[in-house]
């Protein structure tokens, strides 16, 4: 899934001075307690998806907040379907999101494609308890990927070019890709493509990459900043009909738990995070086997956010 860098970020949370929520904290289904609001003596729980880039971004958020004296910890919360329910109920305080897919989650019929349009629509469609902060220039899109051999043999440059061979293709990706508008549903709607078979694999992980290399699948859903695309000489097909909208890294927050100080920390991160940073983080984790927390620590120092 990946990336063109888009225009300036749009702030969609109303007033910055949102008060923190006190009290003993809700029970967290992922273990522990979600605590109180940022700066209020509780612990902000930063939920992440179940893939390394999201986990590294969650660590960036949590470590930066902690460096400013705001207690924070990370929890792997699984798929968007799972973590959205958790943050909507206040069991999570912050999630590093991708704005386009977030919009499609709350409004499957959304057609916004640019960063500004996507964020404007989010401001109207999110529950009132939730908000998004500044979007980073960093962008990580879903993409349809094939091997160079398949691309060369079938003259593939765009997703539309798959039409003559779609009936012979076994497509691999995470289970939810099969039912998402920003997935096979949207590909069918916009390009008229139906594949021979869909195999439920991991989320842009080593299993999907291995199956594609081995020819057990002929097309795959990977993230556009995945180091495996360059490493294996895969070809990410262009998406002229925008099945995959703008996907800027954007903090999703439970508004009552994330006060103005915490918001300022997250917006400072957004101002510096680039797509190249995501590529570098993913390369360190996939090639050098670095841990997400260490990758986050290095980036924060490099960006001048921590010392």
Secondary structure as UniProt FT lines:
FT   TURN            29..30
FT   TURN            38..41
FT   STRAND          44..48
FT   HELIX           52..67
FT   TURN            68..69
FT   STRAND          72..76
FT   HELIX           80..88
FT   TURN            89..90
FT   STRAND          94..98
FT   HELIX           99..106
FT   TURN            108..109
FT   HELIX           115..125
FT   TURN            128..129
FT   STRAND          130..139
FT   STRAND          142..146
FT   HELIX           148..154
FT   HELIX           159..168
FT   STRAND          170..174
FT   HELIX           175..178
FT   TURN            181..183
FT   HELIX           184..191
FT   STRAND          197..201
FT   HELIX           206..214
FT   STRAND          219..223
FT   TURN            224..225
FT   HELIX           227..231
FT   TURN            232..233
FT   STRAND          235..236
FT   TURN            240..241
FT   STRAND          248..254
FT   HELIX           255..257
FT   HELIX           260..270
FT   TURN            271..272
FT   HELIX           275..286
FT   HELIX           292..302
FT   TURN            303..304
//
